[in-house]
């Protein structure tokens, strides 16, 4: 059953690969909010950053910028 309690949210989540003229912005300042019991999907064109965002949320990649909150607590996924 879906509730109004936000369990995972993010603001300005960004992932940049490379440096200088060789940099690629894979995820560009994404904001999101997932509620308890909610079923979500990430959709978009090929190369739009869906897999990169999912890996950031799972802690498999470090975001370059932005904040992610789990159950209201700031999570510094970059330190994992």
N, C-alpha and C positions, 0 to 999 in steps of 0.2 A: 504494500500500500504506500502510495506516494505521500510524503509529508512536506511541510514548508521549510524544514530544517536543511540548510545548505551544509553539505558535508565536504565538498571540494570546490574551491573557487580559485580563480587566478586573474591577475590584472597586469596587462602589459607584457605578457610572456613572449619572449623573443629568443630565437636561436639563429646565430650567425656562424657559418663555417668559413674558414679561411681568413685572410687578412688583406687589407689594401685593395688593389684592383682585382684580386682573386677572391674576394669575399662573396658569399652567397647567403642571402637572407632566406632561411628555410621557413621560419615562423616569425611573423611580423606583428608584434604588439597585440596578441590575442587576449581577449577577456572572456571568461566563462564562469558558469555557476551551475553546479550539479546538486540536486536535492536528494535526500535520503529516499530510497525506493524508486528513484527515477531511472528509466532505461534511456540511454543516450546513444547517439551515433555521431561519428565524425565523417562528414562527406565533403567531397570536393574533387576537382580535376586531378589528373595524374601530375605529380610534382608540386602539389599545393601545400605540402607540409603535414599531412594527416599522420603519417607514420612517425615523423619527427616529434610532433606534439604528443602522441601516445607514448613514445619512449621517454619524453620528459616527465609526463604524469606518472609513469612507472618507476622513475628514478634511474633509468638506464642511460639517459643523457643529461647533461647539465645545461640549464637554460643560460643564455648570455645575459638577459635582463628580465626583469619582472618579478612578481611575487606570487607564490602559490600557498594557499591556506587549506589545511585539512582540519575539519571539525573546529573551525574558528582560530586555529593556531597557525602562525606563520611557519611554513616549512622551508628550510634552507636546503633544498634538494641539491644545490651545487656542492654541498659538503659531503655528500654520500659517494 
